[in-house]
Amino acid sequence: MKPSTSLITICRRCNARICWALTTAHGRRQPVDAEPTEAGNLAVMQAADGVLYVRSITAARPDIRPGEWQAMPHHATCSSPPPRRSSGGQRARSGVRPVPWQGRQS
């Protein structure tokens, strides 16, 4: 089973077709590849309200239920490297550098 075309969007970094799904464990958004694959470690299903839900395939629950399909998380297959958060080099400093407070001598 594949997701409906209205749920498919494009990754901003690599232009791949993805879907956004909510995790069943915490309700957080997770990008999932739109194409089902046998190598996937996620089970995705579309609820009656049209929202996609995703769960991990584990040793405790390895089966794919009716209405689910197997997919890969897009973070694992994205061909673009993740953005760097810091340059690691010198950065421009601005403002006042804090000076340790020294108590009054009486």
DOTORMI-265399 format. One record per residue (C-alpha): chain; residue number from 0; x, z, y. Coordinates in steps of 0.5 Angstrom, whole numbers. Each point is the difference from the previous one (the first is absolute). Example, Ala and Ser with C-alpha at 12.3 -4.5 7.8 and 13.67 -1.06 7.14 Angstrom:
2
<rec chain="A" n="0" east="25" up="16" north="-9"/>
<rec chain="A" n="1" east="2" up="-2" north="7"/>
//
This chain:
106
<rec chain="A" n="0" east="0" up="0" north="0"/>
<rec chain="A" n="1" east="2" up="-2" north="7"/>
<rec chain="A" n="2" east="-1" up="4" north="7"/>
<rec chain="A" n="3" east="-5" up="-4" north="4"/>
<rec chain="A" n="4" east="3" up="-5" north="5"/>
<rec chain="A" n="5" east="-3" up="5" north="6"/>
<rec chain="A" n="6" east="5" up="5" north="-2"/>
<rec chain="A" n="7" east="6" up="-4" north="0"/>
<rec chain="A" n="8" east="5" up="0" north="6"/>
<rec chain="A" n="9" east="7" up="-2" north="1"/>
<rec chain="A" n="10" east="6" up="5" north="0"/>
<rec chain="A" n="11" east="3" up="0" north="7"/>
<rec chain="A" n="12" east="7" up="0" north="-3"/>
<rec chain="A" n="13" east="0" up="-5" north="-5"/>
<rec chain="A" n="14" east="-6" up="-4" north="0"/>
<rec chain="A" n="15" east="-3" up="2" north="-7"/>
<rec chain="A" n="16" east="-7" up="0" north="-1"/>
<rec chain="A" n="17" east="-2" up="8" north="-1"/>
<rec chain="A" n="18" east="-6" up="5" north="0"/>
<rec chain="A" n="19" east="0" up="7" north="3"/>
<rec chain="A" n="20" east="-3" up="5" north="-5"/>
<rec chain="A" n="21" east="-1" up="7" north="0"/>
<rec chain="A" n="22" east="3" up="5" north="-5"/>
<rec chain="A" n="23" east="-4" up="4" north="-4"/>
<rec chain="A" n="24" east="4" up="6" north="0"/>
<rec chain="A" n="25" east="1" up="1" north="8"/>
<rec chain="A" n="26" east="-4" up="-6" north="3"/>
<rec chain="A" n="27" east="6" up="-3" north="3"/>
<rec chain="A" n="28" east="0" up="-7" north="2"/>
<rec chain="A" n="29" east="5" up="-4" north="-5"/>
<rec chain="A" n="30" east="2" up="-8" north="0"/>
<rec chain="A" n="31" east="-1" up="-3" north="-6"/>
<rec chain="A" n="32" east="2" up="-7" north="-2"/>
<rec chain="A" n="33" east="-7" up="-5" north="0"/>
<rec chain="A" n="34" east="2" up="-3" north="-7"/>
<rec chain="A" n="35" east="-1" up="4" north="-6"/>
<rec chain="A" n="36" east="6" up="0" north="-5"/>
<rec chain="A" n="37" east="1" up="3" north="-7"/>
<rec chain="A" n="38" east="7" up="4" north="3"/>
<rec chain="A" n="39" east="-4" up="4" north="5"/>
<rec chain="A" n="40" east="0" up="7" north="0"/>
<rec chain="A" n="41" east="-7" up="1" north="4"/>
<rec chain="A" n="42" east="-7" up="-1" north="-2"/>
<rec chain="A" n="43" east="-4" up="-2" north="5"/>
<rec chain="A" n="44" east="-8" up="0" north="1"/>
<rec chain="A" n="45" east="-5" up="-2" north="5"/>
<rec chain="A" n="46" east="-6" up="5" north="1"/>
<rec chain="A" n="47" east="-7" up="-2" north="1"/>
<rec chain="A" n="48" east="1" up="1" north="8"/>
<rec chain="A" n="49" east="6" up="-5" north="0"/>
<rec chain="A" n="50" east="6" up="5" north="1"/>
<rec chain="A" n="51" east="6" up="-1" north="-5"/>
<rec chain="A" n="52" east="2" up="6" north="-4"/>
<rec chain="A" n="53" east="7" up="0" north="-3"/>
<rec chain="A" n="54" east="3" up="5" north="-5"/>
<rec chain="A" n="55" east="6" up="0" north="-4"/>
<rec chain="A" n="56" east="1" up="-2" north="-7"/>
<rec chain="A" n="57" east="3" up="6" north="-4"/>
<rec chain="A" n="58" east="1" up="2" north="-7"/>
<rec chain="A" n="59" east="-6" up="5" north="0"/>
<rec chain="A" n="60" east="-4" up="-6" north="3"/>
<rec chain="A" n="61" east="3" up="-7" north="-2"/>
<rec chain="A" n="62" east="-7" up="-3" north="-2"/>
<rec chain="A" n="63" east="-3" up="-5" north="5"/>
<rec chain="A" n="64" east="-7" up="1" north="1"/>
<rec chain="A" n="65" east="-6" up="-5" north="1"/>
<rec chain="A" n="66" east="0" up="-3" north="7"/>
<rec chain="A" n="67" east="8" up="2" north="1"/>
<rec chain="A" n="68" east="6" up="-5" north="1"/>
<rec chain="A" n="69" east="7" up="2" north="-1"/>
<rec chain="A" n="70" east="4" up="-1" north="6"/>
<rec chain="A" n="71" east="7" up="1" north="3"/>
<rec chain="A" n="72" east="1" up="4" north="7"/>
<rec chain="A" n="73" east="2" up="-4" north="5"/>
<rec chain="A" n="74" east="6" up="4" north="2"/>
<rec chain="A" n="75" east="3" up="-1" north="-6"/>
<rec chain="A" n="76" east="-1" up="-8" north="1"/>
<rec chain="A" n="77" east="1" up="-1" north="7"/>
<rec chain="A" n="78" east="6" up="-5" north="1"/>
<rec chain="A" n="79" east="1" up="3" north="7"/>
<rec chain="A" n="80" east="5" up="6" north="1"/>
<rec chain="A" n="81" east="-3" up="6" north="3"/>
<rec chain="A" n="82" east="1" up="1" north="7"/>
<rec chain="A" n="83" east="6" up="4" north="2"/>
<rec chain="A" n="84" east="-2" up="7" north="4"/>
<rec chain="A" n="85" east="6" up="1" north="3"/>
<rec chain="A" n="86" east="6" up="-4" north="2"/>
<rec chain="A" n="87" east="5" up="5" north="-2"/>
<rec chain="A" n="88" east="5" up="-1" north="6"/>
<rec chain="A" n="89" east="0" up="3" north="7"/>
<rec chain="A" n="90" east="-6" up="0" north="3"/>
<rec chain="A" n="91" east="-1" up="0" north="8"/>
<rec chain="A" n="92" east="-1" up="7" north="2"/>
<rec chain="A" n="93" east="-5" up="2" north="6"/>
<rec chain="A" n="94" east="-2" up="7" north="3"/>
<rec chain="A" n="95" east="3" up="6" north="0"/>
<rec chain="A" n="96" east="4" up="3" north="-5"/>
<rec chain="A" n="97" east="-2" up="7" north="-2"/>
<rec chain="A" n="98" east="5" up="5" north="1"/>
<rec chain="A" n="99" east="1" up="7" north="-4"/>
<rec chain="A" n="100" east="-3" up="6" north="4"/>
<rec chain="A" n="101" east="4" up="5" north="2"/>
<rec chain="A" n="102" east="-2" up="7" north="2"/>
<rec chain="A" n="103" east="1" up="4" north="6"/>
<rec chain="A" n="104" east="6" up="4" north="0"/>
<rec chain="A" n="105" east="-1" up="7" north="3"/>
//
